[in-house]
């Protein structure tokens, strides 16, 4: 079953195809269709990344492949930058999801994941140190290594709690009328954040080890085909 977002993108593609066919040739070569087409391309690109993230256990490896395929950096390698901020204690709901008591220790970690010098996502991570090895805990405490890379040997599994697209790629009411002459390609802009995932990481036997909230930046859309887009 397609998600509502995927269905909306498909409907948009069909609508644009019809609108483009019914628009006079002189208008088809103008700026208006290009503006909508660029928005459609960006929306489809974001949906592709979203589907890729939802179908793999490691967001770090998925971003590394994304960076490589879209030539966002060379070499295409994901590195983590530790953000040493104040502690964010887990909520009661998070403790329930992690299956821990009120007294069991949970550690918090925030990192920015970069491809080259470009920040692709920021991740807030609450993990249960008692369910990791001493070496894993040492690496998480003393290095900037991504969480997924540190615990990879545990063969963890990812269970999505929520997935939310944060970017409205077309203005409200776009489906009611064809693109106007004022809707040029220059109107395309990206907000700082475009996608958010919340997921639970578990051991193969189902024991939770971490809950993560990943917020993806508009840099994931910075491919050559779309060209530069100003910030909204």
C-alpha positions, 0 to 999 in steps of 0.5 A: 500500500502506498503512503499518502505522501507517495500517492500525492506525488503520483497524483501530482505527476499525472496532473502535471503530465495532463496540464503540460499536454493541455497548455499551449506550446508558447506557455509550455516553454515558459517558466511556469511549468519548469517551476512546478516540474522542479518541485515535482522532481524534488518531491520525488527525490525526497520520496525516494530517499524516504523509501530507501531509509524505511527499507534498510536498518542502518540510516548511516549506510543508507546516507552513505549510498545516497551520498555516493550515487548523487555525488554529494562528496568525494569520497562519499563517506559518512562521518559523525560530529558529536554535539555535546549539549545538555542531557535530554532525559528520556520521556516515560513513553521512551522508557516504555518503548525501550523496556527499562525501569525508571532507575535503569540508566539511559544515555543520550547522544546527539550527532550531525551526520556529514557527507564530506563537509555537508550535514545530511542529518542530525540524530538524537539517540537514547540508548541502553548501555547495559545492552551494549558491550563495554567497548561499544560504550567506550566508543560512544562516550569518547568518539564521534563514530556513528551509533549504527557503525559502533553497534553494527556487529549486534546485527540490530534491526530497525523498526520505524515508529513514525516518518514525517515529511516536513516540506510542503513541496507545492502551495496549498490549492495547487491541484485546483488550477494549472501553473500560472506565469508567476510560478517560475523556477526561481520560486523553488526553495528548501526549508532547513529540514525536510524529513523526520524519522523516529525509530526503535533499534532492537537486537535480533531477539527483539530487545530494544537497545536504542530509540533515535530521532533523525532529522534530515536537512535539505542538503539531501536534495542538493543534486546537480539536476535540481541546481541550487535552491535558496533557503525558504 
